Amino acid sequence: HLGISQRLSQAWVSVTGEPFRPHQSLALSALRRAEPLALVGGDAARQTLHLLSLELLRSEAPATALLLAPDEQLAAAHRGELERLVRALGEPLRVGVAHGAEARAAM
């Protein structure tokens, strides 16, 4: 059982078209117990990161998450996916990207 908010659950299925996976439930449980967690992999790990981040940001408001990406292309992919989830969620969470000269201004 994935103890996640109903609104985020509905937004997740709406955006991804997929049910939750067992590793997502285990990861969320670990984070809630303040245990270390590492996500490794491609799209599945990225989607899980987004799901966990949004759930924690919602439940621990006001909160901020910092995601580091190795390049501008991957940062844009993260931003796009997070923005789709936030729109489907219908809650006032902001997603921003800072890179290059903009990084100093974003701080």
C-alpha positions as CSV (number, residue, x, y, z in Angstrom):
1,H,0.0,0.0,0.0
2,L,1.4,3.4,-1.0
3,G,0.5,5.9,1.7
4,I,0.2,8.9,-0.6
5,S,-2.3,11.7,-0.9
6,Q,-5.4,10.9,-2.9
7,R,-5.0,14.0,-5.1
8,L,-1.4,13.2,-5.9
9,S,-2.4,9.6,-6.6
10,Q,-5.0,10.7,-9.1
11,A,-2.6,13.2,-10.7
12,W,0.1,10.5,-11.0
13,V,-2.2,8.1,-12.8
14,S,-3.6,10.9,-15.0
15,V,-0.1,12.0,-16.1
16,T,1.7,8.7,-16.4
17,G,-1.1,6.4,-17.2
18,E,0.5,3.8,-14.9
19,P,-0.2,2.4,-11.5
20,F,2.3,2.8,-8.6
21,R,5.1,0.3,-8.4
22,P,6.3,-1.6,-5.3
23,H,9.7,0.2,-5.3
24,Q,7.9,3.5,-5.0
25,S,6.1,2.4,-1.9
26,L,9.3,1.1,-0.4
27,A,11.1,4.4,-1.3
28,L,8.4,6.5,0.3
29,S,8.4,4.4,3.4
30,A,12.2,4.8,3.7
31,L,12.0,8.6,3.3
32,R,9.3,8.9,5.9
33,R,11.5,6.9,8.4
34,A,14.4,9.3,7.5
35,E,16.4,6.4,6.1
36,P,18.9,6.9,3.3
37,L,17.6,6.3,-0.2
38,A,19.2,6.1,-3.6
39,L,17.3,5.9,-6.9
40,V,19.2,4.4,-9.8
41,G,17.9,4.0,-13.3
42,G,16.4,5.8,-16.2
43,D,12.8,6.9,-16.6
44,A,11.4,4.9,-13.7
45,A,13.8,6.4,-11.2
46,R,13.2,9.9,-12.5
47,Q,9.4,9.4,-12.2
48,T,9.8,8.0,-8.7
49,L,11.9,11.0,-7.7
50,H,9.2,13.3,-8.9
51,L,6.5,11.4,-7.1
52,L,8.4,11.3,-3.8
53,S,9.5,14.9,-4.1
54,L,5.9,16.2,-4.6
55,E,4.5,14.1,-1.8
56,L,7.1,15.3,0.6
57,L,6.8,18.9,-0.5
58,R,3.0,18.7,0.0
59,S,3.2,17.0,3.4
60,E,6.0,19.2,4.8
61,A,4.9,22.6,3.5
62,P,6.5,25.0,3.5
63,A,9.4,23.1,2.0
64,T,11.8,23.3,-0.8
65,A,13.5,20.6,-2.9
66,L,16.7,21.0,-4.9
67,L,17.3,18.7,-7.8
68,L,20.6,18.8,-9.6
69,A,20.9,17.7,-13.2
70,P,24.1,17.1,-15.2
71,D,23.0,19.2,-18.2
72,E,20.4,21.6,-19.5
73,Q,18.6,18.9,-21.5
74,L,17.9,16.7,-18.5
75,A,17.0,19.7,-16.3
76,A,14.4,20.6,-18.9
77,A,13.0,17.0,-18.9
78,H,12.7,17.1,-15.1
79,R,11.0,20.5,-15.2
80,G,8.5,19.4,-17.9
81,E,7.5,16.2,-16.0
82,L,7.2,18.0,-12.7
83,E,5.1,20.8,-14.2
84,R,2.7,18.3,-15.8
85,L,2.3,16.6,-12.4
86,V,1.8,19.9,-10.6
87,R,-0.8,21.0,-13.2
88,A,-2.7,17.7,-12.8
89,L,-2.4,18.1,-9.0
90,G,-4.0,21.5,-9.1
91,E,-2.0,22.8,-6.2
92,P,0.2,25.9,-6.0
93,L,3.7,24.3,-6.2
94,R,6.3,26.1,-8.1
95,V,8.9,24.4,-10.3
96,G,11.9,26.4,-11.5
97,V,15.1,25.8,-13.3
98,A,18.4,27.7,-12.8
99,H,21.4,27.2,-15.0
100,G,24.4,29.2,-16.3
101,A,24.2,32.9,-15.5
102,E,20.6,32.5,-14.2
103,A,21.8,30.2,-11.3
104,R,23.1,33.1,-9.3
105,A,19.9,35.1,-9.7
106,A,17.8,32.2,-8.7
107,M,19.4,31.9,-5.3
